[in-house]
């Protein structure tokens, strides 16, 4: 596929919307519109019995959403460092051990960004350090049964969190948590 033209349609400090015109293998032209966005980390805080989730209002959905903590950190590309910072900021938890479980691409047809799923264990509590936009955030512990019931009931609709949980299950199946 050859790119013929590219233009920036919109940009702000979080996202850039691009439109590329490409020539397909059959010679036809196609238009791809997509978002460029920083890569991120999704953190699964696990104390051996419970998972720690955060809940916040998600404007595009018009509702609050329970999710695993996570996000991107300006200027930081190391997913373990991002996971450590996001965990501390959103929950106040500090992890003695951080294990990368895999990658997810939440919207591969429309976005360039990847997320690295990181398991956080050996947790200790501390004060959260939330950004001003996260001040309405709540956090709580949930058992595995509660977490799975929330996914099945639609209380957890964040695809990144569901995918992260799937990677954790695969990790466990391969003997990762005993």
RASULBEL-V162079 format. One record per helix or strand of 2 or more residues. SS is the DSSP state (2 for helix, 1 for strand). FROM is the first residue (numbers start at 1). TO is the last residue. If there is no record, write none. Layout:
SS&FROM&TO ; SS&FROM&TO
This chain:
1&2&11 ; 1&15&23 ; 1&29&37 ; 1&40&46 ; 1&50&58 ; 1&63&67 ; 1&70&71 ; 2&79&91 ; 1&94&104 ; 1&115&124 ; 2&132&134 ; 1&138&143 ; 2&144&153 ; 2&159&173
